[in-house]
Amino acid sequence: MDRRFRVRRAVNYVNLATPLGLLIAAVGGAARRPGPDGLILAYGYRYRFPVAGAFTVGNVVLTRAPALNERLVRHEARHATQWAWCAGLPMLPLYLLAMLASVLVCGHQASYNVFERLAGLDDGGYPRAALWWRRRRSSR
């Protein structure tokens, strides 16, 4: 494993993000398996929240699905790096603010969410919604 991924893994343990992710996986009944680049893949998460194909807390990628495609794992790995850069738990309110801002400017929680854009909207399977003020108005 590359040094940068070892550092990310260590930082996310120290900042308590990965332990929180492991706790969420346990409470959600997810089966954990080692993933690429120090990630922990947690399959079979049983709760419907949050509404996403997968979500990441620290180095733990949680999903209700039985498998994840390579592009989505790459997207979620970028979120693991964001958790490390945001010093762990401050990532939660920062992400929620970014999600709110995106909803306010375009009506979709991810299209203008800075965290999702930096993680790769296409890899995450998110649409590129137009800003409210740039949409064409239908003539009546």
C-alpha positions, 0 to 999 in steps of 0.5 A, spaced: 500 500 500 502 506 498 505 511 503 499 516 502 494 511 503 497 508 510 497 516 512 490 516 510 488 510 514 492 512 520 489 519 520 482 517 520 483 512 526 486 518 530 481 523 528 476 517 530 472 517 523 474 510 522 472 508 529 465 511 528 464 508 521 466 501 524 460 503 529 455 505 524 457 498 520 456 494 526 449 497 528 447 497 521 449 489 520 454 490 515 459 485 513 466 488 513 471 486 508 478 489 507 478 493 500 483 497 496 488 502 499 486 501 506 479 502 505 474 497 509 468 495 505 461 494 509 456 490 505 449 489 507 448 496 511 440 495 513 438 502 514 435 506 508 439 513 511 442 516 508 439 515 501 446 513 497 448 507 493 454 508 498 457 512 503 463 513 507 465 515 514 473 515 515 476 509 511 469 505 512 465 505 505 458 502 507 453 500 502 446 496 502 448 493 496 452 486 495 458 489 491 460 496 489 463 497 482 470 500 481 468 507 479 464 508 486 469 505 490 474 510 487 469 515 488 468 513 496 476 513 496 476 520 495 471 521 500 475 517 505 481 522 503 476 528 505 475 525 512 482 525 513 483 533 511 477 535 514 480 532 521 475 527 522 468 529 525 468 536 523 466 533 516 459 531 518 457 539 519 461 541 513 458 536 508 451 537 511 452 545 509 455 543 502 449 539 501 444 544 503 448 549 499 447 545 493 440 544 494 439 551 494 442 553 488 440 547 483 435 543 487 439 536 488 444 534 494 450 533 490 450 537 483 454 543 487 456 539 493 463 541 493 465 534 496 461 530 491 464 535 486 471 533 488 470 526 489 467 526 482 460 526 480 460 521 474 464 516 479 459 517 484 453 516 479 450 523 480 447 528 475 450 535 473 443 539 475 443 546 472 443 552 477 436 555 478 438 561 474 441 558 468 435 553 467 431 555 461 424 557 462 418 553 458 414 558 454 406 557 456 
